[in-house]
Amino acid sequence: MAHPYPPPRDKKGSRIGFTTGANAAAAAKAAALALLGQEVKEVEIWLPAGWRQTFSVHRLERKGEGVLAGLIKDAGDDPDVTHGAEIQAYVCWASQDALEAGEGVGTVTRPGLGLPVGEPAINPVPRRMIWDSVREVTDRPLRIVISIPGGEELAKKTLNPRLGVLGGLSVLGTTGIVKPYSTSAFRMSVVQAVGVARANGLLEVAATTGGKSERFAMRLLPHLPEMAFIEMGDFVGDVLKASRKLGIEVVRIVGMIGKISKMADGKTMTHAAGGEVNRGLLLGLLAESGASARALREGQEAPTARRFMEIALEEGLEGFFLRLVRLAQERLQAYIGPRPRVSVALTDFDQGRLLAAFPDPEVYRG
């Protein structure tokens, strides 16, 4: 019985995978070898991670004056949207070297991505890997076209449309490998989003903890263009550091009580694995806000931050929410220093209703 390739991902697994850039480089080398008349079932390339890696060739076809090679991307146990996608390279002889985007590979349409506007969204390290790999085979000028069939649809699940990469996916990777549940790719895209906003003249951004909070933030902050909204996930510290470095003046953090309470606890990486919600902190804020004995007893047994929100709403304790966002704002501002100016807004879970904001609640008027 044949084993599936790539292997199914194990959500708790530790198997490494390989980046889109590494697959593109291997596909380009395979096509170049076939162009020279060699039989190719496997191809070996150098990875920036520090070793040579062998890849199995999935497709090899003569097309016109060139050769099309395709590899099936194995992202290991990482939740990568391109896991199982075919990464293709078409290679033919040319009068001068050229690297182009084919089907499913995006084009850069905005400044701030480290590539000129109009260029294929093939990042610098993958570009170098592609050319280094084919130069192991031939010094003759080549035209290389990188494609990812179905990439335009897959790109809708990424930040590419917001960043200004249109028509497909980016060819990424700085080491050639994907570590299981690696946060590096997402962190990089978040920092890149800050760079795009600044490169397009924005001095104010809104960083949200997820897709739902981003929708709420867009309603609350109608004066901001879409480019200003950055879905940062857990990476509030990275957003603040990138904003300081690039000269962003105001960062508005919009989220729900779980993440905001972690920021109030001084955390700048708010993943669930980074620690439980500090129940003692929330209990203290309830008590300071005038909670009843019954509410405090319920708080001692509350399994989630959301339950604290429900308790405060039941008792009409608006001061609880204000104390929470003020503490979160003070902790984040102390972390990043005087610039950028930090503002924090807390919403409910269902309607996106603003529960509190500090220091400028009047700005959030959706």
C-alpha positions as CSV (number, residue, x, y, z in Angstrom):
1,M,0.0,0.0,0.0
2,A,1.5,3.3,-1.0
3,H,2.1,5.9,1.7
4,P,0.5,9.3,1.1
5,Y,2.8,12.2,0.3
6,P,3.1,14.5,1.9
7,P,2.4,12.6,5.1
8,P,-0.6,13.7,7.1
9,R,0.2,16.4,9.7
10,D,0.2,15.6,13.4
11,K,-1.1,18.6,15.3
12,K,1.1,17.6,18.2
13,G,4.0,16.4,16.0
14,S,7.5,17.7,15.7
15,R,8.3,16.7,12.0
16,I,10.0,19.6,10.2
17,G,9.0,20.6,6.7
18,F,10.4,22.7,3.8
19,T,9.5,26.2,2.7
20,T,7.9,27.2,-0.6
21,G,11.3,28.8,-1.5
22,A,13.2,25.5,-1.0
23,N,10.7,23.6,-3.1
24,A,10.9,26.3,-5.8
25,A,14.7,26.0,-5.9
26,A,14.6,22.2,-6.0
27,A,12.0,22.3,-8.8
28,A,14.1,24.8,-10.8
29,K,17.2,22.6,-10.5
30,A,15.3,19.5,-11.5
31,A,14.0,21.3,-14.6
32,A,17.4,22.6,-15.5
33,L,18.9,19.1,-15.2
34,A,16.2,17.7,-17.4
35,L,16.8,20.5,-19.9
36,L,20.4,19.2,-20.1
37,G,19.0,15.7,-20.9
38,Q,19.4,14.1,-17.5
39,E,16.8,11.7,-16.0
40,V,15.7,13.2,-12.7
41,K,13.7,11.5,-10.0
42,E,15.3,13.3,-7.0
43,V,17.2,16.5,-6.7
44,E,19.5,17.8,-4.0
45,I,19.9,21.5,-3.0
46,W,21.7,23.5,-0.3
47,L,19.5,24.9,2.4
48,P,20.4,28.1,4.3
49,A,19.6,26.1,7.4
50,G,23.1,24.6,6.9
51,W,22.8,21.3,5.0
52,R,22.0,19.7,1.7
53,Q,18.5,18.2,1.3
54,T,17.1,15.8,-1.2
55,F,13.6,16.3,-2.7
56,S,11.5,13.9,-4.7
57,V,10.4,15.1,-8.1
58,H,6.7,14.8,-8.6
59,R,6.3,16.0,-12.2
60,L,8.8,16.4,-15.1
61,E,7.4,17.4,-18.5
62,R,8.8,18.8,-21.7
63,K,6.9,21.9,-22.6
64,G,7.8,23.7,-25.8
65,E,11.5,24.8,-25.6
66,G,11.7,24.1,-21.9
67,V,11.0,21.7,-19.0
68,L,8.3,21.9,-16.3
69,A,9.2,20.3,-12.9
70,G,6.9,20.1,-10.0
71,L,7.4,19.1,-6.3
72,I,4.7,18.5,-3.7
73,K,5.4,20.7,-0.7
74,D,5.7,19.0,2.7
75,A,5.4,21.5,5.5
76,G,6.0,18.9,8.1
77,D,3.6,19.2,11.1
78,D,3.3,23.0,10.7
79,P,-0.2,24.3,9.9
80,D,0.9,25.8,6.6
81,V,-1.8,26.6,4.0
82,T,0.6,25.4,1.2
83,H,1.1,21.9,2.7
84,G,0.5,19.5,-0.2
85,A,0.5,22.2,-2.9
86,E,2.5,21.6,-6.0
87,I,5.4,24.0,-6.5
88,Q,6.4,24.2,-10.1
89,A,9.3,25.7,-12.1
90,Y,9.4,26.0,-15.9
91,V,13.0,26.5,-17.1
92,C,14.2,27.3,-20.7
93,W,17.3,28.8,-22.2
94,A,17.3,32.5,-22.6
95,S,19.4,35.4,-23.8
96,Q,19.6,36.7,-20.2
97,D,18.6,35.5,-16.8
98,A,14.9,36.1,-15.9
99,L,12.8,35.0,-12.9
100,E,9.1,35.4,-13.3
101,A,5.8,34.7,-11.5
102,G,3.5,32.1,-13.1
103,E,0.1,30.9,-12.1
104,G,-0.6,31.2,-8.4
105,V,2.4,33.3,-7.5
106,G,1.5,36.9,-6.5
107,T,2.8,40.2,-7.7
108,V,3.9,43.0,-5.4
109,T,1.6,46.0,-5.8
110,R,2.6,48.2,-2.8
111,P,5.9,49.4,-1.4
112,G,7.2,48.2,1.9
113,L,7.7,44.5,1.2
114,G,11.4,44.6,0.4
115,L,10.7,44.0,-3.3
116,P,10.0,46.5,-6.1
117,V,6.4,47.1,-7.1
118,G,5.6,45.0,-10.1
119,E,8.0,42.2,-9.2
120,P,7.0,38.6,-8.5
121,A,6.4,38.0,-4.8
122,I,9.5,35.8,-4.5
123,N,11.4,36.9,-1.5
124,P,15.2,37.6,-1.6
125,V,16.4,34.4,0.1
126,P,14.3,32.1,-2.2
127,R,15.5,34.1,-5.2
128,R,19.1,33.4,-4.2
129,M,18.3,29.8,-3.5
130,I,16.7,29.3,-6.9
131,W,19.7,30.9,-8.8
132,D,22.3,29.1,-6.6
133,S,20.6,25.8,-7.2
134,V,20.5,26.1,-11.0
135,R,24.0,27.4,-11.1
136,E,25.1,24.1,-9.7
137,V,23.9,22.7,-13.0
138,T,24.7,25.3,-15.7
139,D,26.1,28.8,-16.2
140,R,24.0,29.5,-19.3
141,P,21.3,32.2,-19.0
142,L,17.9,30.8,-18.0
143,R,14.3,32.0,-17.9
144,I,12.7,30.5,-14.8
145,V,8.9,30.8,-14.1
146,I,7.7,29.7,-10.7
147,S,4.1,28.6,-10.4
148,I,1.8,27.3,-7.6
149,P,-1.4,25.9,-9.2
150,G,-4.4,26.9,-7.0
151,G,-2.2,29.5,-5.3
152,E,-4.6,32.4,-5.9
153,E,-7.3,30.7,-3.9
154,L,-4.9,29.6,-1.2
155,A,-3.6,33.2,-0.9
156,K,-7.1,34.3,0.4
157,K,-6.2,32.5,3.6
158,T,-3.1,34.6,4.1
159,L,-2.3,38.2,4.7
160,N,-1.2,38.7,1.1
161,P,-4.2,40.7,-0.2
162,R,-3.9,43.1,2.7
163,L,-0.2,43.5,2.2
164,G,-0.6,44.3,-1.5
165,V,0.5,40.9,-2.9
166,L,-2.1,40.2,-5.5
167,G,-2.8,37.2,-7.8
168,G,-1.4,34.5,-5.6
169,L,1.0,33.4,-2.9
170,S,4.4,34.7,-1.9
171,V,7.4,32.4,-2.2
172,L,8.9,32.6,1.2
173,G,11.5,31.1,3.5
174,T,14.8,32.3,5.1
175,T,16.2,29.0,6.2
176,G,14.6,26.6,3.8
177,I,12.9,24.6,6.6
178,V,9.6,25.0,8.4
179,K,9.7,24.1,12.1
180,P,6.5,22.6,13.4
181,Y,4.1,25.3,14.7
182,S,6.8,27.8,14.0
183,T,5.7,31.3,14.7
184,S,8.4,32.8,12.6
185,A,6.5,33.1,9.3
186,F,3.5,34.7,11.0
187,R,5.6,37.0,13.0
188,M,7.4,38.1,9.8
189,S,4.1,38.8,8.1
190,V,2.9,40.9,11.0
191,V,6.1,43.0,11.0
192,Q,5.9,43.2,7.2
193,A,2.3,44.6,7.5
194,V,3.6,47.4,9.8
195,G,6.2,48.1,7.1
196,V,3.6,48.3,4.3
197,A,1.4,50.7,6.3
198,R,4.4,53.0,7.0
199,A,5.7,52.8,3.5
200,N,2.3,54.0,2.3
201,G,2.4,57.0,4.5
202,L,0.4,55.8,7.5
203,L,1.3,57.0,11.0
204,E,-1.5,55.2,12.9
205,V,-2.3,51.5,12.8
206,A,-4.8,49.2,14.6
207,A,-3.5,45.9,15.7
208,T,-6.0,43.2,16.5
209,T,-5.8,39.8,18.1
210,G,-7.8,37.9,15.5
211,G,-10.2,38.1,12.5
212,K,-13.3,38.8,14.6
213,S,-11.6,41.5,16.6
214,E,-10.3,43.0,13.3
215,R,-13.9,43.2,12.0
216,F,-15.0,44.9,15.2
217,A,-12.0,47.3,15.1
218,M,-12.9,48.3,11.5
219,R,-16.3,49.4,12.8
220,L,-14.9,51.2,15.8
221,L,-12.3,53.0,13.8
222,P,-13.9,54.1,10.5
223,H,-11.3,56.8,10.0
224,L,-8.6,54.3,9.3
225,P,-8.0,52.8,5.8
226,E,-8.0,49.0,5.5
227,M,-4.2,48.9,5.2
228,A,-3.9,50.3,8.8
229,F,-5.5,47.1,10.3
230,I,-3.0,44.5,11.2
231,E,-4.1,41.1,12.5
232,M,-1.3,40.5,14.9
233,G,-2.5,37.3,16.7
234,D,-0.3,37.0,19.8
235,F,2.5,39.2,18.6
236,V,1.8,42.5,20.3
237,G,5.4,43.0,21.3
238,D,6.6,42.6,17.7
239,V,4.0,45.1,16.4
240,L,5.1,47.7,19.0
241,K,8.8,47.2,18.2
242,A,8.3,47.3,14.5
243,S,6.2,50.5,14.9
244,R,8.8,52.2,17.0
245,K,11.6,51.3,14.5
246,L,9.6,52.5,11.5
247,G,8.2,55.7,13.0
248,I,4.5,54.8,13.5
249,E,3.1,57.3,15.9
250,V,0.0,55.6,17.3
251,V,-0.8,51.9,17.7
252,R,-4.3,51.0,18.7
253,I,-4.7,47.5,20.2
254,V,-8.2,46.1,19.9
255,G,-9.1,42.7,21.4
256,M,-11.2,40.7,23.8
257,I,-10.8,40.1,27.4
258,G,-8.5,37.0,27.3
259,K,-5.7,38.6,25.3
260,I,-6.2,42.1,26.9
261,S,-6.0,40.6,30.4
262,K,-2.6,38.9,29.4
263,M,-1.4,42.3,28.3
264,A,-2.5,43.8,31.6
265,D,-0.4,41.1,33.2
266,G,2.6,42.3,31.4
267,K,2.8,39.7,28.6
268,T,3.9,40.8,25.1
269,M,3.4,37.4,23.6
270,T,-0.2,36.3,24.4
271,H,-0.4,32.7,23.1
272,A,-2.3,30.3,25.3
273,A,1.0,28.4,25.8
274,G,2.5,31.5,27.3
275,G,0.6,31.1,30.6
276,E,-2.9,31.0,32.0
277,V,-5.0,34.1,32.6
278,N,-4.0,35.7,35.9
279,R,-7.2,35.1,37.9
280,G,-5.8,37.0,40.9
281,L,-5.3,40.1,38.8
282,L,-8.9,39.9,37.5
283,L,-10.2,39.3,41.0
284,G,-8.4,42.3,42.2
285,L,-9.8,44.5,39.5
286,L,-13.3,43.2,40.3
287,A,-12.8,44.1,44.0
288,E,-11.5,47.5,43.2
289,S,-14.6,48.1,41.0
290,G,-17.0,47.4,43.8
291,A,-18.0,43.8,43.0
292,S,-20.4,42.1,45.4
293,A,-19.3,39.2,47.6
294,R,-21.3,36.8,45.4
295,A,-19.4,38.1,42.3
296,L,-16.1,37.7,44.0
297,R,-16.9,34.1,45.0
298,E,-17.9,33.4,41.3
299,G,-14.7,35.0,40.2
300,Q,-12.7,32.6,42.3
301,E,-14.1,29.7,40.4
302,A,-14.2,31.4,37.0
303,P,-12.5,29.1,34.4
304,T,-11.9,31.8,31.8
305,A,-11.4,35.5,31.4
306,R,-14.7,35.5,29.5
307,R,-16.5,34.5,32.7
308,F,-15.0,37.6,34.4
309,M,-16.4,39.7,31.6
310,E,-19.9,38.1,32.1
311,I,-19.7,38.7,35.9
312,A,-18.8,42.4,35.4
313,L,-21.6,42.9,32.9
314,E,-24.1,41.2,35.2
315,E,-23.1,43.6,38.0
316,G,-22.8,46.7,35.8
317,L,-19.2,47.1,36.7
318,E,-18.0,49.4,33.9
319,G,-15.1,50.4,36.2
320,F,-13.7,46.8,35.9
321,F,-13.3,47.2,32.1
322,L,-11.7,50.6,32.4
323,R,-9.3,49.4,35.0
324,L,-8.3,46.5,32.8
325,V,-7.7,48.4,29.6
326,R,-5.8,51.2,31.5
327,L,-3.5,48.6,33.1
328,A,-2.9,46.9,29.8
329,Q,-2.1,50.3,28.2
330,E,0.2,51.3,30.9
331,R,2.1,47.9,30.8
332,L,2.5,48.1,27.0
333,Q,3.5,51.7,27.0
334,A,6.1,51.0,29.7
335,Y,7.4,48.1,27.6
336,I,7.9,50.1,24.4
337,G,8.7,53.5,25.8
338,P,7.3,56.9,24.8
339,R,6.9,56.1,21.1
340,P,4.6,54.9,19.6
341,R,1.7,56.1,21.7
342,V,-0.4,53.0,22.7
343,S,-4.1,52.9,23.0
344,V,-6.1,49.8,24.1
345,A,-9.7,49.0,23.4
346,L,-11.7,46.1,24.8
347,T,-14.8,44.6,23.0
348,D,-17.3,41.9,23.9
349,F,-17.3,38.6,22.0
350,D,-20.5,38.7,20.0
351,Q,-21.4,42.2,18.8
352,G,-18.1,44.0,19.0
353,R,-19.5,46.4,21.5
354,L,-16.9,48.6,23.0
355,L,-16.6,47.9,26.7
356,A,-13.8,50.4,27.5
357,A,-10.8,52.1,25.9
358,F,-7.9,54.1,27.2
359,P,-6.6,56.7,27.0
360,D,-8.8,58.1,24.2
361,P,-12.2,56.3,24.2
362,E,-13.7,59.1,22.2
363,V,-11.8,57.9,19.1
364,Y,-13.6,54.5,19.1
365,R,-17.0,55.6,17.8
366,G,-18.1,52.9,15.3
